[in-house]
Amino acid sequence: MTLFGKLGYYTRMASGLYALLRTPPHADPDSVIRHQLENRERHFLELARCAIFANPANPYHQMFQLAGCGYEDLAEAVRRDGLESTLAALHRQGVYLSHDEFKGKRPILRCGREIPATPASFRNPLVKGGIETTSGGSRSGGTTTPNSRSQRVHGEAYRTLDIREFSLAGRQRIQLKPILPAGDGLLAPISYSRLGCPLEKWFSTYSKSLDSTHYQVVTQAMVALARLLGEKVPFPAFLPPNDFLPVAEWISSRRRQGQAVAVTCHPSPAVRVAVAAAEKGLDIGGTLFQVGGETVTEAKRHAIEATGAEVFTRYGITEIGPVGYACRQMTAGNSVHLFHDSVAVINHRRVAPLSGAEVDALLFTTLLPFAGMVLINVDMDDAGILEQGACDCTFSRAGFTTRIRDVFSYGKLTGQGVTLVGTDILRVLEEVLPARFGGGPLDYQLVEEDAPHQARILLRVSRRVSLPSPEAVRDCFLSELRRFQGGTGALRIWRSTGALEVVHEDPLVTRTGKVLPLHLLGTGSRSTDAT
């Protein structure tokens, strides 16, 4: 982005932030959610009519034409069969987007015809202004999504349920999140402050780059603006490089004072805090970790819960917004209550790239008239199981009785935060290698790094692990890959993109530059700013 582009972006952000802070939260969020649930099909049809059928330039317009489906046909199908059944039928008729098609990495081909499109083609023409968020991107740029004031305020209704479910008002709340350009570290505490549940502390990692000073200055300015307008938002406190002990010490000190703590962060930093506490004998028992942006594997969950803390997942995608939150009863796997007032989700059984393994891909459709993107059946390279079932929790009582469980990302090597296919590779990284060579679940990390001519695949091993030799780790890793389906596919990719190299250095904790932490399986891992 050019200098003028950055100035324009942050001017729009400041303007959108000012407009948001001048708009009060919903007085009765339960009735707002109930209204959206009762009218979700009508809202979908109205959005499709205005943004797709009235706009021949929209790529979906041509998809519907090729499928032989007009607006009246769509409306009749929704009334007759219901929304989700209609979406499944549309998917079979070619009305969908693969992740690569949505990101502009692959042309949209239907019935032998190429449909021109860019990521901007799917922006909602009914949404003007507001705060913009950008999803991650490596080989291609990230997707910029407008977040209207109405969309941000609606998201606060979900946060209200979250506050009730976990009794957050009675806890000291902190977050461990990056500063700008990642937007969630700034926007989430503003929303919780507006709801009367402000942050006590904002810890952030610091990465040296040409833009680091610039992002620090802009973040400080945005926090100052929020504080000037009356919100209790702390300035970020930067951690020493690769050191999460200050967070563990802060939590432990509050526990000694008899105060309960809630932490919002990604799972990997949560593990680092837990490990730091365990190594120093600090008591962080009873701490609530609310995490998103990557999958909470069993190894990560065990490392966190071994300290007496609890961990619950969130699922958000930048281009869509909050997808769902876990309730207190979701203490295993990666499960959330789906916010199906704002997004419809169906399953599609497909073969995952590279591995040949079959997965239950999740296809997303936006419903709200003020959604930043108009999307129908978009594959975000995430998989999970949809199921019905109410539990005795705040989210179920609000009407969110659809759940997604076992969420993980199965996507391609070219995406940010994307795994080579799932749980078996994680088992090698987080269980087999630590058992063989020592260390813990975050001491081994598979990454892709852009080189001048081709990508390199690196297996990073923390310096605190004493290795017999890099070759021993590489041989063990490749040997384990051959034991399960998908290993040969991974080896094909490594042969075509570069040799696997074992590097004895501290694994990454956050995404920096063009280094891609492939083992961070992601609940919306390409889009970590939406929770």
C-alpha positions as CSV (number, residue, x, y, z in Angstrom):
1,M,0.0,0.0,0.0
2,T,1.4,3.4,-0.9
3,L,1.8,6.3,1.6
4,F,-1.4,8.0,0.3
5,G,-3.2,4.7,0.4
6,K,-2.3,4.2,4.0
7,L,-3.3,7.7,4.9
8,G,-6.7,7.2,3.2
9,Y,-7.1,3.8,4.9
10,Y,-6.5,5.2,8.4
11,T,-8.5,8.3,7.7
12,R,-11.5,6.1,6.9
13,M,-10.8,3.9,9.9
14,A,-10.7,7.0,12.2
15,S,-14.0,8.2,10.7
16,G,-15.6,4.8,11.0
17,L,-14.4,4.5,14.5
18,Y,-15.8,7.9,15.4
19,A,-19.2,7.0,13.9
20,L,-19.3,3.7,15.8
21,L,-18.4,5.4,19.1
22,R,-21.2,7.9,18.6
23,T,-23.7,5.1,18.1
24,P,-25.1,3.5,21.3
25,P,-25.2,-0.4,21.6
26,H,-28.6,-2.1,21.2
27,A,-30.7,-1.5,24.3
28,D,-32.3,-5.0,23.9
29,P,-29.8,-7.3,22.0
30,D,-32.0,-10.3,22.6
31,S,-34.9,-8.9,20.7
32,V,-32.5,-7.8,17.9
33,I,-31.2,-11.4,17.6
34,R,-34.7,-12.8,17.8
35,H,-35.8,-10.5,15.0
36,Q,-32.9,-11.5,12.7
37,L,-33.6,-15.2,13.4
38,E,-37.3,-14.8,12.5
39,N,-36.5,-12.9,9.3
40,R,-33.3,-14.6,8.1
41,E,-34.8,-16.0,4.9
42,R,-36.5,-12.7,4.0
43,H,-33.2,-10.9,4.6
44,F,-31.3,-13.3,2.4
45,L,-33.8,-12.9,-0.5
46,E,-33.7,-9.1,-0.2
47,L,-29.9,-9.1,-0.2
48,A,-29.8,-11.4,-3.2
49,R,-32.4,-9.2,-5.1
50,C,-30.6,-5.9,-4.5
51,A,-27.0,-7.0,-4.7
52,I,-27.0,-9.9,-7.2
53,F,-30.1,-10.0,-9.4
54,A,-30.2,-6.2,-9.9
55,N,-26.5,-6.1,-10.6
56,P,-25.4,-7.9,-13.8
57,A,-21.7,-7.2,-12.9
58,N,-21.9,-9.4,-9.8
59,P,-20.4,-12.8,-10.5
60,Y,-23.3,-14.6,-8.8
61,H,-25.6,-12.9,-11.3
62,Q,-24.1,-15.0,-14.1
63,M,-23.9,-18.1,-12.0
64,F,-27.7,-17.9,-11.4
65,Q,-28.2,-17.3,-15.1
66,L,-26.2,-20.4,-16.0
67,A,-28.1,-22.4,-13.4
68,G,-31.4,-21.3,-14.9
69,C,-32.5,-19.7,-11.7
70,G,-34.2,-16.3,-11.6
71,Y,-35.1,-14.3,-8.5
72,E,-38.7,-15.7,-8.4
73,D,-37.4,-19.2,-8.7
74,L,-35.0,-18.6,-5.8
75,A,-37.8,-17.1,-3.6
76,E,-40.1,-20.0,-4.3
77,A,-37.4,-22.5,-3.5
78,V,-36.6,-20.8,-0.2
79,R,-40.3,-20.7,0.7
80,R,-40.9,-24.3,-0.3
81,D,-37.7,-26.1,0.8
82,G,-36.1,-23.7,3.4
83,L,-32.9,-21.8,3.1
84,E,-30.3,-24.4,3.8
85,S,-31.9,-27.0,1.4
86,T,-32.0,-24.3,-1.3
87,L,-28.4,-23.4,-0.8
88,A,-27.4,-27.1,-1.2
89,A,-29.4,-27.3,-4.4
90,L,-27.7,-24.1,-5.7
91,H,-24.3,-25.6,-4.9
92,R,-25.1,-28.6,-7.1
93,Q,-26.1,-26.2,-9.9
94,G,-22.9,-24.3,-9.8
95,V,-23.7,-21.3,-7.5
96,Y,-20.7,-21.4,-5.2
97,L,-17.2,-20.2,-4.8
98,S,-14.1,-22.2,-4.0
99,H,-11.6,-20.4,-1.8
100,D,-9.2,-19.9,-4.7
101,E,-12.0,-18.4,-6.8
102,F,-13.0,-16.1,-4.1
103,K,-9.4,-14.9,-3.5
104,G,-8.8,-14.4,-7.2
105,K,-6.2,-17.1,-7.5
106,R,-8.2,-19.2,-9.9
107,P,-10.7,-18.1,-12.6
108,I,-14.4,-18.9,-12.0
109,L,-15.4,-21.4,-14.6
110,R,-19.0,-22.5,-15.0
111,C,-20.5,-24.4,-18.0
112,G,-17.3,-23.7,-20.0
113,R,-17.6,-20.0,-19.4
114,E,-15.2,-17.8,-17.4
115,I,-16.9,-15.4,-15.1
116,P,-14.8,-12.3,-14.5
117,A,-14.3,-11.4,-10.8
118,T,-12.0,-10.0,-8.2
119,P,-12.4,-10.1,-4.4
120,A,-13.9,-6.6,-4.6
121,S,-16.7,-8.0,-6.8
122,F,-18.3,-9.5,-3.8
123,R,-18.5,-6.3,-1.7
124,N,-22.0,-5.4,-0.6
125,P,-23.0,-2.3,-2.7
126,L,-25.6,-1.4,0.0
127,V,-22.7,-0.8,2.5
128,K,-20.9,2.5,2.4
129,G,-18.1,3.8,4.7
130,G,-17.4,2.2,8.0
131,I,-14.3,0.5,9.3
132,E,-12.3,-1.7,6.9
133,T,-10.6,-4.9,7.9
134,T,-8.1,-6.9,5.9
135,S,-7.7,-10.7,5.9
136,G,-4.3,-12.3,5.6
137,G,-2.6,-13.0,2.3
138,S,0.8,-14.3,1.3
139,R,1.2,-14.8,-2.5
140,S,-1.8,-12.6,-3.0
141,G,-3.0,-9.6,-1.1
142,G,-5.5,-9.8,1.6
143,T,-9.1,-9.2,1.1
144,T,-10.4,-5.8,2.3
145,T,-13.9,-6.0,3.8
146,P,-16.0,-2.9,4.7
147,N,-17.5,-3.3,8.2
148,S,-20.5,-1.0,8.5
149,R,-21.5,0.6,11.7
150,S,-24.7,-1.5,11.8
151,Q,-22.6,-4.7,11.4
152,R,-20.2,-3.8,14.2
153,V,-23.2,-2.9,16.5
154,H,-24.9,-6.2,15.7
155,G,-21.7,-8.1,16.5
156,E,-21.9,-6.5,20.0
157,A,-25.2,-8.4,20.6
158,Y,-23.1,-11.6,20.4
159,R,-20.6,-10.2,22.8
160,T,-23.4,-9.4,25.2
161,L,-24.3,-13.1,25.2
162,D,-20.6,-13.9,25.8
163,I,-20.4,-11.6,28.8
164,R,-23.4,-13.3,30.3
165,E,-22.4,-16.9,29.6
166,F,-18.9,-16.5,31.1
167,S,-19.7,-13.9,33.8
168,L,-17.0,-11.7,32.3
169,A,-18.1,-8.6,34.2
170,G,-16.8,-10.3,37.3
171,R,-13.4,-11.0,35.9
172,Q,-10.3,-9.0,35.2
173,R,-10.1,-9.0,31.4
174,I,-6.9,-8.9,29.4
175,Q,-6.0,-9.6,25.8
176,L,-2.8,-10.9,24.1
177,K,-3.3,-9.6,20.6
178,P,-1.2,-7.9,17.9
179,I,-1.6,-4.2,17.1
180,L,-2.5,-2.8,13.7
181,P,-2.7,-3.8,10.9
182,A,-4.6,-6.7,12.6
183,G,-7.8,-4.9,13.6
184,D,-9.3,-7.2,16.3
185,G,-6.8,-6.1,18.9
186,L,-8.1,-2.6,18.6
187,L,-11.8,-3.1,17.8
188,A,-12.7,-5.9,20.3
189,P,-11.8,-4.0,23.4
190,I,-13.7,-1.0,22.2
191,S,-16.8,-3.1,21.8
192,Y,-16.5,-4.7,25.2
193,S,-15.9,-1.3,26.8
194,R,-19.1,0.0,25.2
195,L,-20.9,-3.0,26.8
196,G,-19.5,-2.1,30.3
197,C,-16.9,-4.9,30.3
198,P,-13.6,-3.1,29.6
199,L,-10.1,-4.5,29.3
200,E,-7.7,-4.1,32.2
201,K,-4.5,-4.8,30.1
202,W,-3.5,-5.2,26.5
203,F,-0.4,-7.3,26.0
204,S,1.1,-7.4,22.5
205,T,4.0,-9.1,20.8
206,Y,6.4,-6.9,18.9
207,S,7.9,-7.8,15.5
208,K,10.7,-5.7,14.0
209,S,9.8,-4.5,10.5
210,L,10.0,-1.4,8.4
211,D,6.3,-0.7,9.3
212,S,6.5,-1.5,13.0
213,T,7.0,2.1,14.2
214,H,4.3,3.3,11.8
215,Y,1.8,0.7,13.1
216,Q,2.6,1.5,16.7
217,V,2.0,5.2,16.2
218,V,-1.3,4.6,14.4
219,T,-2.5,2.1,17.0
220,Q,-1.7,4.6,19.8
221,A,-3.6,7.3,17.9
222,M,-6.7,5.1,17.5
223,V,-6.6,4.1,21.2
224,A,-6.3,7.8,22.1
225,L,-9.3,8.6,20.0
226,A,-11.4,5.9,21.7
227,R,-10.3,7.1,25.1
228,L,-11.1,10.7,24.2
229,L,-14.6,9.6,23.3
230,G,-15.0,7.9,26.7
231,E,-14.1,4.3,26.1
232,K,-11.8,2.4,28.6
233,V,-9.3,1.0,26.1
234,P,-5.7,0.4,27.4
235,F,-2.7,1.3,25.3
236,P,-0.8,-1.9,24.3
237,A,2.1,-3.1,26.4
238,F,4.8,-4.8,24.3
239,L,6.3,-8.1,25.5
240,P,10.0,-8.8,25.3
241,P,10.9,-10.9,22.2
242,N,9.7,-14.5,22.6
243,D,8.8,-14.0,26.3
244,F,5.3,-14.6,27.6
245,L,6.3,-14.6,31.3
246,P,5.0,-11.1,32.0
247,V,1.5,-12.2,31.1
248,A,1.7,-15.2,33.4
249,E,3.1,-13.0,36.2
250,W,0.3,-10.5,35.8
251,I,-2.4,-13.3,35.9
252,S,-0.7,-14.9,38.9
253,S,-0.6,-11.6,40.8
254,R,-4.3,-11.0,40.3
255,R,-5.0,-14.6,41.4
256,R,-3.1,-13.9,44.7
257,Q,-5.4,-10.9,45.2
258,G,-8.4,-13.2,44.8
259,Q,-9.4,-11.9,41.4
260,A,-10.5,-14.2,38.5
261,V,-9.0,-13.4,35.1
262,A,-10.2,-13.9,31.5
263,V,-7.7,-13.8,28.6
264,T,-8.6,-13.3,24.9
265,C,-5.9,-14.5,22.5
266,H,-4.9,-17.1,19.9
267,P,-4.3,-20.7,21.2
268,S,-0.5,-20.7,20.6
269,P,0.1,-17.6,22.8
270,A,-2.2,-19.1,25.4
271,V,0.0,-22.2,25.5
272,R,3.1,-20.0,25.8
273,V,1.6,-18.3,28.8
274,A,0.6,-21.6,30.4
275,V,4.1,-23.1,29.8
276,A,5.8,-19.9,31.3
277,A,3.5,-20.2,34.3
278,A,4.3,-23.9,34.8
279,E,8.1,-23.4,34.4
280,K,8.1,-20.6,37.0
281,G,5.7,-22.3,39.4
282,L,3.1,-19.5,39.0
283,D,-0.5,-20.2,39.9
284,I,-2.9,-19.2,37.0
285,G,-5.6,-21.8,37.9
286,G,-9.2,-20.7,37.2
287,T,-8.1,-18.4,34.3
288,L,-10.5,-18.4,31.4
289,F,-8.8,-18.4,27.9
290,Q,-11.1,-17.5,25.1
291,V,-9.2,-18.2,21.9
292,G,-9.7,-18.1,18.1
293,G,-7.7,-17.9,14.9
294,E,-6.4,-21.4,15.0
295,T,-7.5,-24.8,16.1
296,V,-7.3,-25.8,19.8
297,T,-5.6,-29.2,19.4
298,E,-5.7,-31.7,22.1
299,A,-2.0,-31.1,22.9
300,K,-2.7,-27.3,23.2
301,R,-5.8,-27.9,25.3
302,H,-3.9,-30.2,27.6
303,A,-1.0,-27.8,28.0
304,I,-3.4,-25.0,29.0
305,E,-5.7,-27.1,31.2
306,A,-2.7,-28.6,33.0
307,T,-2.3,-25.2,34.8
308,G,-5.9,-25.4,36.1
309,A,-7.1,-22.9,33.4
310,E,-10.0,-23.3,31.1
311,V,-10.1,-22.8,27.3
312,F,-13.0,-22.0,25.0
313,T,-13.0,-21.4,21.3
314,R,-14.4,-18.6,19.0
315,Y,-14.8,-18.7,15.3
316,G,-14.7,-15.7,13.1
317,I,-13.8,-14.9,9.5
318,T,-12.9,-11.4,8.4
319,E,-15.0,-11.4,5.2
320,I,-18.0,-12.7,7.2
321,G,-17.7,-11.6,10.8
322,P,-18.3,-13.6,13.9
323,V,-19.4,-17.1,13.0
324,G,-19.9,-18.6,16.4
325,Y,-18.7,-18.8,20.1
326,A,-18.3,-21.7,22.4
327,C,-20.4,-21.9,25.6
328,R,-19.3,-23.2,28.9
329,Q,-20.4,-26.7,28.1
330,M,-18.1,-27.0,25.1
331,T,-15.0,-28.2,26.8
332,A,-13.6,-30.5,24.1
333,G,-12.6,-30.2,20.5
334,N,-13.4,-27.0,18.6
335,S,-17.1,-26.4,18.9
336,V,-19.2,-23.3,18.7
337,H,-22.8,-22.2,18.6
338,L,-23.4,-20.9,15.0
339,F,-24.7,-17.4,14.7
340,H,-27.2,-18.4,12.1
341,D,-29.1,-15.2,12.1
342,S,-26.2,-13.6,10.2
343,V,-24.7,-16.6,8.3
344,A,-26.0,-19.8,6.8
345,V,-23.7,-22.7,6.7
346,I,-24.0,-26.1,4.9
347,N,-21.7,-29.0,4.6
348,H,-20.2,-30.3,1.4
349,R,-18.3,-33.6,1.3
350,R,-15.1,-33.1,-0.7
351,V,-11.6,-34.3,-1.2
352,A,-9.1,-32.1,0.5
353,P,-6.2,-30.8,-1.7
354,L,-2.9,-32.6,-1.5
355,S,-4.0,-35.5,0.7
356,G,-6.9,-37.2,-0.9
357,A,-8.7,-37.3,2.5
358,E,-12.4,-36.6,2.5
359,V,-13.5,-33.7,4.7
360,D,-16.9,-32.0,5.5
361,A,-16.2,-28.6,4.0
362,L,-18.1,-25.7,5.4
363,L,-19.8,-23.4,2.8
364,F,-20.8,-19.9,4.1
365,T,-23.6,-17.6,3.0
366,T,-24.1,-14.1,4.4
367,L,-27.6,-13.0,5.3
368,L,-27.6,-9.6,6.9
369,P,-28.5,-6.6,4.7
370,F,-25.5,-4.7,6.2
371,A,-23.0,-7.5,5.7
372,G,-19.7,-6.3,4.2
373,M,-19.6,-9.1,1.6
374,V,-22.4,-10.8,-0.4
375,L,-21.4,-14.4,-0.4
376,I,-23.3,-17.6,-1.3
377,N,-21.8,-21.0,-0.7
378,V,-18.2,-19.8,-0.3
379,D,-15.6,-22.5,0.8
380,M,-13.1,-20.9,3.2
381,D,-11.0,-24.0,3.4
382,D,-12.5,-24.9,6.8
383,A,-14.2,-28.1,7.7
384,G,-16.5,-29.1,10.6
385,I,-19.6,-31.0,11.5
386,L,-23.0,-29.2,11.6
387,E,-25.4,-30.6,14.2
388,Q,-28.6,-29.5,16.0
389,G,-28.9,-29.6,19.7
390,A,-29.8,-27.1,22.4
391,C,-27.9,-27.0,25.7
392,D,-28.6,-25.1,28.8
393,C,-26.6,-22.0,27.9
394,T,-27.0,-18.3,27.0
395,F,-26.5,-18.9,23.3
396,S,-29.1,-21.7,23.1
397,R,-31.6,-19.6,25.0
398,A,-31.1,-16.8,22.5
399,G,-32.0,-19.3,19.7
400,F,-28.5,-20.4,18.5
401,T,-29.2,-24.2,18.6
402,T,-27.1,-25.1,15.6
403,R,-23.6,-26.1,16.4
404,I,-20.4,-26.6,14.5
405,R,-18.0,-29.1,16.1
406,D,-14.5,-30.3,15.2
407,V,-13.6,-27.2,13.2
408,F,-10.3,-27.3,11.4
409,S,-8.6,-25.9,8.3
410,Y,-7.5,-28.3,5.5
411,G,-6.5,-25.8,2.9
412,K,-3.6,-25.4,0.5
413,L,0.0,-24.6,1.0
414,T,-0.5,-21.2,-0.6
415,G,-2.9,-19.8,2.1
416,Q,-2.0,-18.1,5.3
417,G,-2.3,-20.2,8.4
418,V,-3.3,-23.2,6.4
419,T,-2.3,-26.8,7.2
420,L,-1.4,-29.6,4.8
421,V,-4.5,-31.5,6.1
422,G,-5.1,-31.7,9.5
423,T,-4.8,-33.7,12.6
424,D,-2.2,-36.3,11.6
425,I,0.5,-33.8,10.8
426,L,-0.4,-32.0,14.0
427,R,0.0,-35.2,15.9
428,V,3.6,-35.5,14.6
429,L,4.4,-31.9,15.4
430,E,2.9,-31.7,18.8
431,E,3.1,-35.3,20.1
432,V,5.5,-37.6,18.2
433,L,8.5,-35.2,17.9
434,P,8.3,-33.9,21.5
435,A,8.1,-37.5,22.7
436,R,11.2,-38.4,20.6
437,F,13.4,-35.4,21.0
438,G,11.9,-33.4,23.9
439,G,10.1,-30.1,24.2
440,G,6.4,-29.3,24.0
441,P,3.6,-28.8,21.5
442,L,4.8,-25.3,20.4
443,D,8.5,-26.2,20.0
444,Y,8.0,-27.7,16.5
445,Q,6.5,-25.7,13.7
446,L,6.0,-26.3,10.0
447,V,6.2,-23.1,7.9
448,E,6.4,-22.0,4.3
449,E,8.8,-19.2,3.6
450,D,8.9,-17.3,0.3
451,A,12.3,-17.5,-1.3
452,P,13.5,-15.5,-4.4
453,H,12.6,-18.4,-6.8
454,Q,10.4,-20.8,-4.9
455,A,8.8,-21.5,-1.5
456,R,10.8,-23.3,1.1
457,I,9.3,-25.7,3.6
458,L,11.0,-25.3,7.0
459,L,10.6,-27.4,10.2
460,R,11.5,-25.0,13.0
461,V,12.6,-26.5,16.3
462,S,13.0,-24.4,19.4
463,R,16.5,-23.7,20.6
464,R,15.6,-25.1,24.0
465,V,15.3,-28.6,22.5
466,S,18.6,-30.4,22.4
467,L,18.8,-32.2,19.0
468,P,21.0,-35.0,18.1
469,S,21.1,-33.6,14.6
470,P,18.6,-31.8,12.2
471,E,18.7,-34.8,9.9
472,A,17.4,-37.0,12.7
473,V,14.4,-34.8,13.2
474,R,13.8,-34.6,9.4
475,D,14.0,-38.4,9.0
476,C,11.6,-39.0,11.9
477,F,9.1,-36.4,10.6
478,L,9.1,-37.9,7.1
479,S,8.9,-41.4,8.4
480,E,5.8,-40.5,10.4
481,L,4.3,-38.8,7.4
482,R,4.5,-42.0,5.4
483,R,2.4,-43.8,8.1
484,F,-0.8,-42.0,7.3
485,Q,-2.8,-40.9,4.3
486,G,-1.6,-37.6,3.0
487,G,2.1,-38.1,3.7
488,T,3.0,-38.9,0.1
489,G,1.0,-35.8,-1.0
490,A,3.0,-33.6,1.3
491,L,6.2,-35.1,-0.1
492,R,5.1,-34.3,-3.6
493,I,4.6,-30.7,-2.6
494,W,8.0,-30.4,-1.0
495,R,9.7,-31.9,-4.1
496,S,7.9,-29.3,-6.3
497,T,8.4,-26.3,-4.0
498,G,11.7,-26.9,-2.3
499,A,13.4,-29.3,0.1
500,L,12.3,-29.7,3.7
501,E,14.8,-28.1,5.9
502,V,15.1,-28.4,9.7
503,V,16.0,-25.1,11.4
504,H,17.1,-25.0,15.0
505,E,15.6,-21.7,16.1
506,D,12.6,-20.4,18.1
507,P,9.3,-21.2,16.3
508,L,7.1,-18.4,15.2
509,V,4.2,-17.4,17.5
510,T,2.7,-14.7,15.2
511,R,2.5,-14.3,11.5
512,T,5.3,-11.9,10.3
513,G,6.2,-10.9,6.8
514,K,5.6,-13.8,4.4
515,V,6.3,-16.6,6.8
516,L,3.3,-18.9,7.0
517,P,2.8,-21.0,10.1
518,L,1.2,-23.9,8.4
519,H,0.5,-25.9,11.6
520,L,-1.8,-23.2,13.0
521,L,-5.0,-24.9,12.0
522,G,-7.4,-22.3,11.8
523,T,-10.8,-21.5,12.9
524,G,-10.9,-18.8,10.3
525,S,-7.1,-18.7,10.3
526,R,-6.9,-16.7,7.2
527,S,-9.1,-14.2,8.9
528,T,-8.2,-13.7,12.5
529,D,-9.6,-10.3,13.0
530,A,-13.3,-11.1,13.2
531,T,-13.8,-12.5,16.6
